[in-house]
């Protein structure tokens, strides 16, 4: 998996609806060599400057 622009949730990207949805990705790498896991959470940049967890994943472009 490749994730781009994860830092958008800390910048003032409130001017454009297309960039107001971002992602937080947690990758867990076990020390025993087991399979890694990836957890995705999506956040939305509100106009008041706050960031909230929100299901806005459809706005995040992905490749098949």
C-alpha positions as CSV (number, residue, x, y, z in Angstrom):
1,X,0.0,0.0,0.0
2,X,1.1,3.5,-0.7
3,X,-0.5,6.5,1.0
4,X,0.0,10.1,-0.2
5,X,-0.6,13.4,1.6
6,X,-1.5,12.1,5.0
7,X,-0.4,15.3,6.6
8,X,-3.3,17.3,5.1
9,X,-5.2,16.9,8.4
10,X,-2.9,19.4,10.1
11,X,-3.0,22.1,7.4
12,X,-5.7,24.6,6.5
13,X,-7.1,22.8,3.6
14,X,-10.7,24.0,4.2
15,X,-11.1,25.9,1.0
16,X,-11.8,23.0,-1.3
17,X,-14.2,20.1,-0.6
18,X,-12.0,17.7,-2.5
19,X,-9.1,18.0,0.0
20,X,-11.1,18.2,3.3
21,X,-11.1,14.4,3.7
22,X,-7.9,12.8,5.0
23,X,-6.7,9.6,6.4
24,X,-4.8,8.3,9.5
25,X,-3.1,5.1,8.9
26,X,-1.8,2.8,11.6
27,X,0.6,0.0,10.5
28,X,1.5,-2.6,13.1
29,X,4.7,-4.6,12.5
30,X,4.9,-7.5,14.9
31,X,8.4,-8.2,16.3
32,X,7.9,-12.0,15.8
33,X,7.6,-11.6,12.0
34,X,3.9,-12.4,11.8
35,X,1.7,-10.6,9.2
36,X,1.5,-6.9,9.5
37,X,-1.8,-5.1,9.8
38,X,-3.1,-1.8,8.4
39,X,-5.9,0.2,10.0
40,X,-7.3,3.2,8.2
41,X,-9.4,5.9,9.8
42,X,-10.8,8.8,7.8
43,X,-11.0,12.4,9.1
44,X,-12.8,15.4,7.9
45,X,-11.6,19.0,8.1
46,X,-14.5,21.1,9.4
47,X,-14.8,24.8,8.4
48,X,-14.4,25.8,12.0
49,X,-10.9,24.5,12.0
50,X,-11.6,21.2,13.8
51,X,-10.8,17.7,12.5
52,X,-13.3,15.0,13.2
53,X,-13.4,11.3,12.5
54,X,-15.8,10.8,9.6
55,X,-16.6,8.3,6.9
56,X,-15.5,10.3,4.0
57,X,-13.5,7.6,2.3
58,X,-15.4,7.9,-0.9
59,X,-13.7,11.4,-1.4
60,X,-10.2,9.9,-1.1
61,X,-8.9,8.8,-4.5
62,X,-7.7,5.2,-4.7
63,X,-6.3,2.9,-7.4
64,X,-7.6,-0.6,-8.0
